[in-house]
């Protein structure tokens, strides 16, 4: 019975849709929910993330309320290939942070099925030891087809965790390989987790994911090829030199026994101090927020564009010409933009409601 009650409490805090559906019509105002979130209420944080992830206007109203209270949390992103041990390593690091008295948030992004669009959300299973800890907030999120290892809502979920007093925020990407670089734009520190025997030094030199980490962790260090993997990575990094005064360290861990986790924690602290001293932290965060604003504006513009195509038969005809191979895509894009410009209200006129 104790286990059942514990699971129910965890579901109530981390899976609000399973407990709040009956109260959906009585959703508290954004300001009231914001006050609860800022006070550290776990259920308020869970509900807030759900609202933003679903695109609910109440979620954006809430985010507007709490945004001035963000910026205190350190965001650490973990990326790397599937099976490298990212989730298990996160569990060990979470235990280390809790021993230091810090309130931790973990956001794990799982891949969505290209067919059903569903996701298992199984990364949290490896964090089961922390389910009953009020100082740990764990949330899984589906990628929903987003490339680069993160979902579109991940950035806003991190902001809400930050506003909720969670520091640090640990962000785990899908684990898709060399193109998984979005985490570099969303984290203060990026940790690349690799495993021995997965590739040689030529693989390590390939562009993409190897160019973004601030720390590299070779997990499963008891593997016979661990020493060779560390040597190859150090050799590859030596060719690039330092990055803004920081030399990327290569650490060894064994996540299942938490061997090397303390050294990882110390390296994360050292990198944060370097960011503060060099002014890099401010620059990274400024670029992160600018990018988020531009991406949101681009998505809103796309929705307007698709609505315009549905309302103007002439624009739909342009797309049909492309499908029939009578008009090339570049010329079609020019025609579509011209049609959208012609549809736009004249300068000085009031924008339409809902835009």
Phi, psi and omega per residue, in radians:
X1 nan -0.655 3.109
X2 -1.053 -0.707 3.138
X3 -1.137 -0.751 -3.141
X4 -1.068 -0.792 3.127
X5 -1.119 -0.648 3.128
X6 -1.127 -0.744 3.116
X7 -1.120 -0.689 3.114
X8 -1.081 -0.726 3.129
X9 -1.125 -0.694 3.134
X10 -1.154 -0.727 3.106
X11 -1.094 -0.645 -3.131
X12 -1.137 -0.602 -3.099
X13 -1.534 -0.584 -3.042
X14 -1.802 -0.350 -3.094
X15 -2.223 1.243 -3.040
X16 -1.088 -0.433 -3.116
X17 -1.140 -0.408 -3.114
X18 -1.461 -0.245 -3.085
X19 -2.102 -0.431 -3.019
X20 -1.755 -0.032 -3.044
X21 -1.055 -0.591 -3.132
X22 -1.222 -0.363 -3.113
X23 -1.853 0.323 -3.061
X24 -1.062 -0.591 -3.115
X25 -1.302 -0.269 -3.118
X26 -1.911 0.646 -3.129
X27 -1.049 2.213 -3.120
X28 -1.144 2.650 3.113
X29 -1.027 2.755 -3.082
X30 -0.999 -0.717 -3.092
X31 -1.160 -0.689 3.127
X32 -1.146 -0.768 3.119
X33 -1.152 -0.633 3.117
X34 -1.107 -0.718 3.127
X35 -1.088 -0.724 3.104
X36 -1.147 -0.715 3.140
X37 -1.104 -0.817 -3.121
X38 -1.132 -0.420 3.101
X39 -1.440 -0.044 3.104
X40 1.640 0.257 -3.141
X41 -1.199 2.054 -3.099
X42 -1.126 -0.730 -3.113
X43 -1.176 -0.620 3.096
X44 -1.128 -0.707 3.108
X45 -1.120 -0.775 3.137
X46 -1.076 -0.762 3.141
X47 -1.146 -0.696 -3.134
X48 -1.079 -0.749 3.133
X49 -1.127 -0.691 3.114
X50 -1.074 -0.758 -3.138
X51 -1.085 -0.774 -3.134
X52 -1.200 -0.727 -3.114
X53 -1.111 -0.583 -3.131
X54 -1.486 -0.073 3.132
X55 1.366 0.290 -3.128
X56 -1.195 2.388 3.135
X57 -1.036 -0.559 3.102
X58 -1.068 -0.555 3.105
X59 -1.162 -0.729 3.117
X60 -1.209 -0.618 3.068
X61 -1.095 -0.720 3.117
X62 -1.126 -0.792 -3.133
X63 -1.050 -0.642 3.099
X64 -1.093 -0.627 -3.132
X65 -1.219 -0.704 -3.008
X66 -1.662 -0.200 -3.050
X67 -0.953 -0.730 3.134
X68 -1.082 -0.255 -3.108
X69 -1.709 0.184 3.138
X70 -1.677 2.946 3.079
X71 1.912 -0.038 -3.111
X72 -1.559 -0.492 -3.016
X73 -1.412 2.539 2.964
X74 -1.523 2.212 -3.118
X75 -1.838 2.101 -3.141
X76 -2.010 2.115 -3.130
X77 -1.767 2.340 3.112
X78 -1.986 2.190 -3.136
X79 -2.363 2.943 -3.117
X80 2.538 3.017 -3.065
X81 -1.195 2.730 3.071
X82 -1.041 2.470 3.094
X83 1.504 0.008 -3.122
X84 -1.321 -0.293 3.118
X85 1.773 0.466 -3.095
X86 -1.098 -0.814 -3.087
X87 -1.130 -0.739 3.128
X88 -1.152 -0.656 3.097
X89 -1.151 -0.680 3.091
X90 -1.085 -0.674 3.124
X91 -1.075 -0.751 3.116
X92 -1.160 -0.714 3.129
X93 -1.183 -0.642 3.085
X94 -1.074 -0.730 3.108
X95 -1.083 -0.693 3.136
X96 -1.126 -0.767 -3.137
X97 -1.167 -0.657 3.126
X98 -1.191 -0.596 3.085
X99 -1.117 -0.464 3.092
X100 -1.522 0.030 3.076
X101 1.486 0.280 -3.106
X102 -1.632 2.538 3.069
X103 -1.533 2.099 -2.960
X104 -1.913 2.511 2.961
X105 -2.127 2.426 3.106
X106 -2.166 2.191 3.079
X107 -2.075 1.997 -3.138
X108 -1.920 2.221 3.129
X109 -1.800 2.140 -3.125
X110 -1.870 2.629 -3.118
X111 -1.227 2.501 3.064
X112 -1.643 2.569 3.086
X113 -1.190 2.308 3.096
X114 -1.222 -0.217 -3.118
X115 -1.699 -1.028 -3.070
X116 -1.575 -0.271 -3.068
X117 1.207 0.131 3.111
X118 -1.504 2.941 3.130
X119 -2.522 2.518 -3.103
X120 -1.277 -0.569 -3.094
X121 0.972 0.844 -3.030
X122 -1.643 -0.103 -3.100
X123 -1.083 -0.530 -3.102
X124 -1.163 -0.293 -3.132
X125 -1.034 -0.636 -3.121
X126 -1.308 -0.135 3.096
X127 -1.843 0.345 -3.032
X128 -1.032 -0.530 -3.113
X129 -1.131 -0.293 -3.061
X130 -1.843 0.070 -3.066
X131 -1.034 -0.641 -3.036
X132 -1.619 0.017 -3.129
X133 -1.490 2.022 -3.137
X134 -1.139 -0.331 -3.135
X135 -1.502 0.051 3.140
X136 -2.177 2.188 3.058
X137 -1.967 2.139 -3.082
X138 -2.056 2.282 3.113
X139 -2.413 2.333 3.019
X140 -1.833 2.613 -3.085
X141 -2.540 2.390 3.116
X142 -1.398 2.547 -3.136
X143 -1.245 -0.449 3.133
X144 0.930 0.678 3.046
X145 1.463 -0.045 -3.132
X146 -1.185 2.409 3.104
X147 -1.520 2.858 3.083
X148 1.582 0.022 3.006
X149 1.658 -0.149 -3.118
X150 -2.272 2.678 3.044
X151 -1.467 2.867 -3.125
X152 -1.137 -0.529 -3.078
X153 -1.466 -0.114 -3.063
X154 -1.056 -0.728 -3.114
X155 -1.031 -0.773 -3.097
X156 -1.267 -0.574 3.063
X157 -1.110 -0.702 3.106
X158 -1.108 -0.720 3.094
X159 -1.039 -0.759 -3.128
X160 -1.159 -0.686 3.082
X161 -1.103 -0.701 3.084
X162 -1.049 -0.856 -3.141
X163 -1.111 -0.496 3.136
X164 -1.381 0.108 3.061
X165 1.508 0.240 3.133
X166 -1.516 2.207 -3.126
X167 -2.743 1.935 0.220
X168 -1.543 2.942 2.976
X169 -1.887 2.100 -3.109
X170 -1.798 2.137 -3.020
X171 -2.017 2.104 -3.140
X172 -1.925 2.206 -3.118
X173 -1.477 3.041 -3.080
X174 -1.027 -0.795 -3.051
X175 1.646 1.210 -3.028
X176 -2.043 -0.170 3.084
X177 2.085 -2.595 -2.930
X178 -1.246 -0.304 -3.126
X179 -1.617 0.067 -3.040
X180 -1.482 1.381 -2.984
X181 -2.066 -0.043 -3.134
X182 -1.048 -0.508 -3.100
X183 -1.065 -0.474 3.141
X184 -1.111 -0.492 -3.122
X185 -1.577 -0.088 -3.062
X186 -2.094 -0.075 -3.079
X187 -2.155 2.628 3.038
X188 -1.293 -0.673 3.119
X189 -2.273 2.328 3.138
X190 -1.943 2.202 3.119
X191 -1.946 2.136 3.086
X192 -1.713 2.084 -3.121
X193 -1.804 2.137 -3.138
X194 -2.154 2.927 3.092
X195 -2.259 2.603 -3.121
X196 -1.116 2.646 3.044
X197 1.382 0.136 -3.091
X198 -1.657 -0.054 -3.123
X199 2.920 2.874 -3.111
X200 -1.767 -2.967 -3.078
X201 -1.149 -0.529 3.102
X202 -1.136 -0.713 3.073
X203 -1.062 -0.691 -3.112
X204 -1.166 -0.459 -3.101
X205 -1.426 -0.222 -3.075
X206 -1.085 2.549 -3.094
X207 -1.205 2.775 3.081
X208 2.012 -1.966 -2.993
X209 -1.159 -0.501 -3.128
X210 -1.254 -0.223 -3.102
X211 -1.637 -0.061 -3.028
X212 -1.858 -0.334 -2.989
X213 -1.316 2.620 2.983
X214 -1.689 -0.417 3.041
X215 -2.418 2.539 3.045
X216 -2.097 2.296 -3.139
X217 -2.052 2.183 2.997
X218 -1.684 1.781 -3.120
X219 -1.485 2.966 -3.090
X220 1.023 0.858 -3.015
X221 -1.216 -0.107 3.073
X222 -1.446 -0.047 3.132
X223 -1.174 2.568 -3.083
X224 -1.075 -0.481 -3.092
X225 -1.716 0.207 -3.089
X226 -1.083 -0.787 -3.117
X227 -1.076 -0.739 3.142
X228 -1.133 -0.700 -3.141
X229 -1.114 -0.746 3.119
X230 -1.089 -0.764 3.132
X231 -1.065 -0.779 -3.114
X232 -1.126 -0.700 3.136
X233 -1.168 -0.753 3.121
X234 -1.104 -0.669 3.105
X235 -1.143 -0.704 3.119
X236 -1.150 -0.724 -3.134
X237 -1.206 -0.545 -3.134
X238 -1.097 -0.479 3.135
X239 -1.223 -0.455 -3.100
X240 -1.608 -0.306 -3.128
X241 1.266 -2.846 -3.127
X242 -1.404 2.721 3.093
X243 -2.021 1.848 3.141
X244 0.937 0.722 3.103
X245 1.471 0.088 -3.121
X246 -2.063 2.186 3.067
X247 -1.686 2.135 -3.062
X248 -1.165 2.085 3.112
X249 -1.452 2.680 3.042
X250 -1.974 2.005 -3.071
X251 -1.882 2.734 3.096
X252 -2.008 2.329 3.093
X253 -2.398 2.841 2.985
X254 -2.354 1.569 -2.925
X255 -1.048 -0.583 -3.082
X256 -1.133 -0.459 3.107
X257 -1.952 0.032 -3.122
X258 1.102 0.370 3.054
X259 -1.226 2.217 3.137
X260 1.549 -0.059 -3.117
X261 -1.187 -0.673 3.111
X262 -1.088 -0.697 3.105
X263 -1.136 -0.631 3.078
X264 -1.128 -0.763 3.103
X265 -1.049 -0.713 3.122
X266 -1.148 -0.678 3.126
X267 -1.163 -0.655 3.096
X268 -1.123 -0.723 3.096
X269 -1.106 -0.733 3.133
X270 -1.098 -0.693 -3.138
X271 -1.203 -0.666 3.100
X272 -1.086 -0.724 3.099
X273 -1.098 -0.683 3.101
X274 -1.111 -0.752 3.124
X275 -1.064 -0.740 3.132
X276 -1.136 -0.789 -3.070
X277 -1.203 -0.619 -3.073
X278 -1.535 -0.220 -3.078
X279 1.417 0.071 -3.117
X280 -1.179 -0.542 -3.109
X281 -1.072 -0.787 3.139
X282 -1.083 -0.743 -3.132
X283 -1.131 -0.739 -3.139
X284 -1.101 -0.780 -3.102
X285 -1.202 -0.643 3.100
X286 -1.082 -0.785 3.138
X287 -1.149 -0.643 3.129
X288 -1.075 -0.787 -3.101
X289 -1.237 -0.664 3.079
X290 -1.081 -0.765 -3.124
X291 -1.123 -0.707 3.139
X292 -1.089 -0.743 3.137
X293 -1.118 -0.740 -3.139
X294 -1.152 -0.709 -3.126
X295 -1.166 -0.684 3.113
X296 -1.155 -0.720 3.100
X297 -1.097 -0.677 -3.139
X298 -1.134 -0.697 3.122
X299 -1.155 -0.708 3.107
X300 -1.135 -0.674 3.115
X301 -1.134 -0.678 3.117
X302 -1.099 -0.732 3.119
X303 -1.091 -0.720 3.084
X304 -1.079 -0.713 -3.106
X305 -1.122 -0.783 3.137
X306 -1.140 -0.626 3.077
X307 -1.133 -0.684 3.140
X308 -1.130 -0.679 3.127
X309 -1.102 -0.673 3.133
X310 -1.200 -0.440 -3.091
X311 -1.631 -0.331 -3.087
X312 -2.060 1.884 -3.132
X313 -1.006 -0.529 -3.124
X314 -1.109 -0.657 3.125
X315 -1.236 -0.669 3.084
X316 -1.115 -0.611 3.119
X317 -1.113 -0.628 3.101
X318 -1.059 -0.768 3.127
X319 -1.144 -0.633 3.095
X320 -1.137 -0.605 3.091
X321 -1.127 -0.642 3.089
X322 -1.162 -0.783 -3.131
X323 -1.077 -0.552 3.125
X324 -1.505 0.039 3.136
X325 1.081 0.513 3.048
X326 -1.718 -0.169 3.126
X327 -2.485 2.294 -3.109
X328 -1.336 2.714 -3.076
X329 -1.025 -0.661 -3.114
X330 -1.128 -0.775 3.104
X331 -1.148 -0.628 3.122
X332 -1.132 -0.722 3.127
X333 -1.057 -0.729 3.110
X334 -1.081 -0.738 -3.139
X335 -1.166 -0.696 3.134
X336 -1.137 -0.747 3.121
X337 -1.133 -0.681 3.098
X338 -1.104 -0.707 3.114
X339 -1.153 -0.653 3.108
X340 -1.196 -0.689 3.106
X341 -1.090 -0.692 -3.133
X342 -1.177 -0.494 -3.128
X343 -1.421 -0.362 -3.070
X344 -1.118 2.566 3.123
X345 -1.160 2.674 -3.128
X346 -1.122 2.711 -3.124
X347 -1.036 2.363 3.108
X348 1.632 -0.265 3.124
X349 -1.388 2.724 -3.091
X350 -1.318 2.455 3.085
X351 -1.175 2.688 -3.138
X352 -1.293 2.664 -3.124
X353 -1.083 2.438 3.082
X354 1.493 0.020 -3.135
X355 -1.775 nan nan
